[in-house]
Amino acid sequence: MTSNLWRNRNFNIFWAGQTFSNLGDSFALIALPLLVLQATGSVAQMGLVTATFGISSLFTNLISGVVVDRVDRRLLMIWCDIGRLAVNALIPLAWWLYGPQIWLIYLVTAVSASLGSFFQVSYITAITHLVNKDQLTSAHGRLQTTFGFAFVTGPMLAGFVSAQVGPAMTVGANAVSFTFSAISLAFVRFLPVEGEAAHEIQPKNLLQEWLSGLKFLWNQPVLRTVTIILGFYSLINTASLDLFIFHLKHDWKEDDNAVGIMLGLSSIGFIIGGVTVAWVRQRLGFGFCFLGGIAVGGVSTAFIGLAPSFLLICLMGMAFTYASSVQATVSMALRQAITPNHMLGRVTAIFWALNAVPGPLGAAIATTIAEKTGTVTVLVGIGIFCLVLALVGLFTPVHQAHPEKTATQFSEPELAQPLP
């Protein structure tokens, strides 16, 4: 159970390294949008940078799963950290030498997204090498809790630092954080997955390997439905962070400090979600957590646009991050519980790729509309769409409390059959 995790050396080292890395990511979360806004003054440009991130992640995820299932996952994560350290360090260096370079933001965003895709797919598979299957939700809860702590303090510090030295130097903090992640991974040992025999992938046609992951995802009704629902959620929700920031900066005339405070306080929801998700999942089931997370996220998004006070915006931000934390944790743990370890990289990457397809388009459209009509209308529209999506989900397989108990395991020959 959760208490046993404290005696798990490998998981604790991994957890510590990712906590420092999350702190750096929380700096970038606010610094990069502020950097774009400083350089261009345009919410549409913010949306295009977000779209660039999504497109790069999408194309990378088409191959990352096959790579992750073929190579040493731990070493791959270390090299991704080193690469992201080098690339993100270019921004403060370039701003210092040459001044604002919007093209560099796009380049760094694209490369970082690609390296991040390889890292995140490996990250999901790594957890199965560190804890038992019955500890997956608790392990993710612990990671989400410290993720929340990082994103409570990080944005506030980032807002303050950005106001003092500018967002370009603030991005540098994220670059440094990758060092902590790489060092921690150097001291972690990945163990065989509980209950699964070692499975060495024989070199074969890469397309075949990729298709076997797609077929596994398609042949599991609950995973297939989760993928479809989150695809629609990605379409409508990817631009939310950019809209939140622009709403505060443009509509409320707040400074970088206020943006950092809002995002920092909002991230308390991640902490609450991380602490409670295992308990809620155990008592109320998967369907309640997953669909409830989408519904609450939608309602809170709408009220961020309608809120008459800064305090209420922060409270709605907490509700948004809590819902996001619970929904993401239970869907991640379910995918890990159902998918054989030797296929987990492919299934995870394909799952994310299919979810990433609508995101860039949605971000570009939503921010373009917001620039013409205002953010409030778009935020309310996002909220209504999410509510409808959650209601539709009640009539699909994701409404089950324990879908992992009815999941079917498929052999490689079965997965070689064509999709229906």
SVG drawing of the C-alpha trace seen along z (x, -y; Angstrom):
<svg xmlns="http://www.w3.org/2000/svg" viewBox="-26 -47 52 63">
<polyline fill="none" stroke="black" stroke-width="0.4" points="0.0,0.0 1.0,-3.7 3.1,-3.3 5.2,-0.7 6.3,-3.3 8.3,-5.1 10.5,-2.0 10.9,-1.7 14.4,-3.2 14.1,-3.3 10.7,-4.9 11.8,-7.5 14.9,-8.5 12.8,-8.8 10.1,-10.8 12.7,-13.2 14.2,-13.9 10.9,-14.4 9.8,-16.8 12.8,-19.1 12.1,-18.7 8.4,-19.7 9.5,-22.8 11.4,-23.8 8.5,-22.9 6.3,-25.2 8.6,-28.1 8.3,-27.4 4.5,-27.0 4.2,-30.7 7.5,-32.0 7.1,-30.8 3.6,-32.3 4.7,-35.5 7.8,-35.5 5.6,-35.2 3.3,-37.9 6.2,-40.2 7.7,-39.6 4.4,-39.9 1.6,-41.1 -0.7,-38.6 -2.8,-35.8 -3.0,-34.3 0.8,-33.9 0.5,-32.3 -1.9,-29.8 0.4,-29.1 3.3,-28.4 0.9,-26.0 0.0,-24.5 3.7,-24.0 4.1,-22.1 1.2,-19.9 2.2,-19.2 5.7,-18.3 4.4,-16.0 2.1,-14.4 4.7,-13.6 7.1,-12.4 4.5,-10.1 4.2,-8.3 7.6,-6.8 8.4,-7.3 6.4,-4.2 8.3,-1.8 11.6,-3.3 10.8,-3.2 9.7,0.5 13.0,1.3 15.7,-0.5 16.9,-1.0 14.1,-3.2 16.2,-4.7 19.1,-5.7 16.7,-7.2 15.2,-9.4 18.6,-10.6 19.6,-11.6 16.2,-13.4 16.9,-15.4 20.4,-16.4 18.9,-17.4 16.2,-19.6 18.8,-21.2 20.9,-22.3 17.9,-23.5 16.1,-25.5 19.4,-27.2 19.4,-28.8 16.6,-31.1 18.2,-33.2 21.5,-33.0 20.0,-34.4 17.9,-37.1 21.1,-38.2 23.2,-38.3 20.7,-39.4 17.4,-40.4 13.9,-38.8 13.9,-36.1 10.4,-34.8 11.6,-32.2 13.8,-30.7 10.7,-30.3 9.1,-28.2 12.3,-26.2 12.9,-25.5 9.2,-24.7 9.3,-22.1 12.5,-20.4 11.6,-20.4 8.2,-18.9 9.8,-16.1 12.3,-15.3 9.6,-15.6 7.4,-13.1 10.2,-10.5 10.7,-11.3 7.0,-11.2 6.3,-7.9 9.4,-6.4 8.2,-8.0 4.9,-6.1 6.7,-2.8 9.2,-3.6 6.6,-3.6 5.7,0.0 9.3,1.0 9.3,-0.8 6.1,0.3 3.6,3.1 0.4,3.0 -1.8,2.5 0.3,-0.5 0.0,-2.3 -2.7,-4.7 -1.0,-5.5 2.3,-6.1 0.7,-8.4 -1.1,-10.1 2.3,-10.7 3.8,-12.1 0.7,-14.3 0.9,-15.6 4.5,-16.8 3.7,-18.0 1.0,-20.2 3.5,-21.5 5.9,-22.4 3.2,-24.2 1.9,-26.1 5.3,-27.6 6.8,-27.6 4.4,-29.9 4.5,-32.4 8.2,-32.4 8.3,-32.5 5.9,-35.5 8.1,-37.3 11.4,-36.4 9.8,-37.3 8.7,-40.7 12.3,-41.3 14.6,-39.9 12.2,-39.1 10.6,-35.8 13.7,-34.8 15.9,-34.3 13.0,-32.6 13.0,-29.9 16.6,-29.2 15.4,-27.8 13.5,-25.0 16.8,-24.2 18.6,-23.7 15.9,-21.5 16.6,-18.8 20.0,-18.3 18.3,-17.0 16.1,-14.6 19.1,-13.2 21.1,-12.7 18.3,-11.0 17.7,-8.6 21.4,-7.7 20.9,-6.2 17.6,-4.4 17.4,-0.7 14.5,0.5 13.2,3.9 11.3,6.6 7.5,5.9 5.6,7.9 3.7,10.9 5.2,10.6 7.9,12.7 10.7,10.9 9.7,10.1 12.3,9.2 11.0,7.5 12.4,9.2 13.4,6.7 10.7,6.6 8.8,4.1 8.4,0.9 4.9,0.4 3.8,3.8 5.0,3.0 3.2,-0.4 0.0,1.2 0.0,3.9 -0.1,1.1 -2.9,-0.6 -4.8,2.7 -4.4,3.4 -5.8,-0.1 -8.7,0.3 -9.6,3.8 -10.0,2.7 -13.5,1.0 -12.8,-1.2 -9.3,-2.3 -10.8,-3.0 -13.6,-5.1 -11.2,-7.0 -9.0,-7.8 -12.0,-9.2 -13.4,-11.2 -10.0,-12.7 -9.5,-13.5 -12.6,-15.8 -11.4,-17.1 -8.0,-18.0 -9.7,-19.8 -11.6,-22.1 -9.3,-22.4 -5.7,-22.7 -5.9,-26.5 -7.2,-26.9 -3.9,-27.9 -3.2,-30.6 -6.7,-31.9 -6.4,-32.0 -3.2,-34.0 -4.5,-36.3 -7.8,-36.8 -5.8,-38.1 -3.3,-40.2 -5.7,-41.7 -9.1,-41.7 -8.1,-42.2 -4.9,-44.3 -2.9,-42.2 0.9,-42.0 3.2,-38.9 3.1,-38.6 -0.7,-38.2 -0.5,-35.6 2.0,-33.6 -0.1,-33.9 -3.2,-32.7 -1.5,-29.7 0.3,-28.9 -2.8,-29.0 -4.7,-27.1 -2.1,-24.3 -3.3,-23.5 -5.9,-21.4 -3.1,-19.2 -2.0,-18.5 -5.5,-17.7 -6.0,-15.5 -2.8,-13.6 -3.6,-13.0 -7.2,-11.9 -7.2,-10.2 -6.4,-6.7 -9.2,-6.9 -11.7,-8.4 -10.9,-5.8 -11.2,-2.9 -14.6,-4.0 -16.3,-5.7 -14.7,-3.9 -13.1,-4.8 -16.1,-6.2 -17.0,-8.7 -13.4,-10.0 -12.8,-10.2 -16.2,-11.7 -16.5,-13.8 -13.1,-15.2 -14.1,-16.3 -17.4,-17.8 -15.8,-19.7 -13.0,-20.9 -15.5,-22.3 -17.6,-24.1 -14.5,-25.7 -13.2,-26.8 -16.5,-28.6 -16.5,-30.3 -12.9,-31.5 -14.3,-33.6 -17.4,-34.7 -15.8,-35.2 -16.3,-38.8 -13.2,-38.7 -9.6,-37.6 -10.2,-35.3 -13.0,-33.4 -10.8,-33.0 -8.1,-31.3 -10.8,-29.1 -12.1,-28.0 -8.5,-27.4 -8.1,-25.0 -11.2,-23.2 -9.8,-22.9 -6.5,-21.5 -8.1,-19.1 -10.4,-17.7 -7.5,-17.5 -5.3,-15.7 -8.0,-13.0 -9.0,-12.5 -5.4,-12.1 -4.3,-9.9 -7.0,-7.3 -6.8,-7.1 -3.0,-6.7 -3.2,-4.0 -5.9,-2.1 -3.8,-2.1 -0.8,-0.8 -2.9,1.9 -4.4,3.2 -1.5,3.0 1.4,5.6 4.6,4.0 6.4,4.9 3.7,2.9 3.2,0.1 5.5,-2.4 3.6,-1.9 0.2,-2.0 1.0,-5.1 2.5,-6.9 -0.3,-6.1 -2.8,-7.1 -1.1,-10.5 -0.7,-10.9 -4.4,-10.4 -5.2,-12.8 -2.7,-15.3 -4.2,-15.4 -7.1,-17.8 -5.1,-19.9 -3.1,-22.2 -6.1,-22.9 -8.3,-23.6 -5.6,-25.9 -5.2,-27.9 -9.0,-28.3 -9.8,-29.1 -7.1,-31.8 -8.0,-33.3 -11.7,-33.5 -10.7,-34.9 -8.6,-37.7 -11.7,-38.8 -14.6,-38.2 -12.9,-38.1 -11.8,-35.3 -15.0,-35.1 -17.2,-33.8 -14.6,-31.1 -14.1,-30.0 -17.9,-29.6 -18.1,-27.7 -15.3,-25.3 -17.2,-24.7 -20.5,-23.8 -18.7,-21.5 -17.0,-19.6 -20.3,-19.1 -21.9,-17.7 -18.9,-15.4 -19.1,-14.1 -22.8,-13.4 -22.3,-11.5 -19.6,-9.4 -22.2,-8.1 -23.6,-6.0 -20.2,-4.4 -18.0,-1.7 -16.0,-4.4 -18.9,-4.6 -17.7,-1.3 -16.3,-1.4 -13.6,1.2 -13.1,1.7 -9.7,3.3 -11.4,6.4 -13.1,7.1 -10.2,6.2 -9.2,8.8 -5.5,9.7 -4.7,10.3 -1.8,12.4 0.5,11.2 -1.2,13.4 -4.6,11.9 -3.2,8.4 -1.8,9.3 -5.4,9.5 -6.8,6.4 -8.8,3.8 -12.6,4.3"/>
</svg>
